[in-house]
Amino acid sequence: MELEPAAHGPVIAEVDMGADSFAPTVVRATVVQASTVFYDTPATLDKAERLLAKAAEHGAHLVVFPEAFVGGYPRGTNFGITMASRTAKGKEDFHKYHASAIDVPGPEVDRLAVMAGKYKVYLVMGVIERDGYTLYCTVLFFDSQGCYLGKHRKLVPTAMERSIWGFGDGSTTPVFETPIGKLGAVICWENRMPLLRTAMYAKGVEIYCAPTADPSKIWQASMTHIALEGGCFVLSANQFCRRKDYPPAPEYVFSGTEEDLTPDSIVCAGGSVIISPSGTVLAGPNYDEEAFISADLDLGEIAREKFGFDVVGHYSRPEVLSLIVRDHPTRPVTFTSTSEKTDGPR
């Protein structure tokens, strides 16, 4: 179906996002709720561009896509894993999934940057990042000039995700200061990690993006709490998927439920939402279909809400409670350069 954004909030003046020197006080944000074209990254990027173009046509300054949109969220599959064993089919499934992931930097990142610049929007995109033979659940950031800003790697994959994704480190927990506000992202159940949230608040996040794979109703409570706790706008983006959005069995099997599913069965119901710093739901949640969830973000609301509660400011007690964040890269192997050349053993 063709996605159409719902109307929320006041009509705002056009902002020339081609000139980053202008900082709007009201930002039109759009969360995209749509499915990956699984195992087909070029087709997924084509779909992303169509959606981005439509969002920009309706005035979006910022567009946020779901967790693992490029590369795919392998919902329902177990990659043939049991304790101490991996099946031949599971290994082949991982081979195909690895091939669908993208290098960062790489040609797919370049294409996403071109899209952001073409449609003059800030873009937050969930991807599966390939670093050698390890995959990471990652969010990429782009500005409206078509520049790649950086990335966040998910710190802790959840449950079965740990069998296929690596762990991020503190070096990729950025908050970017942009003309549309301070922009950052925390992925799915990372949002339940209070210390990570606190680190984001300390970096001054104002537009807190929460790409997710969790369509549960209780997820909404977490998103509302974060908006209140952080005094920030929360934009949660999830995929809406039916069984037919994944390859058919036996190529792709939803373990334990495949026999109960029809092609139109909903396997991820979305629930994408935008919430203000006061805890007000501005748009969504949508559990019905692929959709745009759009709202106008009045950045002045951040100061109005933090007047009462600033979790890392006047409502903190650093002499009692404090946090240390190790934000340097961690590497399994470090090669030290030799400062003195030698001709051989001495």
Secondary structure, 3 states (H helix, E strand, C coil): CCCCECCCCCCCCCCCCCCCCCCCCEEEEEEEECCCCCCCHHHHHHHHHHHHHHHHHCCCCEEECCCCCECCCCCCCCCCEECCEECHHHHHHHHHHHHHCECCCCHHHHHHHHHHHHHCCEEEEEEEEEECCEEEEEEEEECCCCCEEEEEECCCCCHHHHHCECCCCHHHCCEEEECCEEEEECCHHHHHCHHHHHHHHHCCCCEEEEEECCCCCHHHHHHHHHHHHHCCEEEEEECEEEHHHCCCCCCCCCCCCHHHCCCCCEEEECCEEEECCCCCEEEEEECCCCEEEEEEEECHHHHHHHCCCCCCCCCCCCCCCCCCCCCCCCCCCCCCCCCCCCCCCC
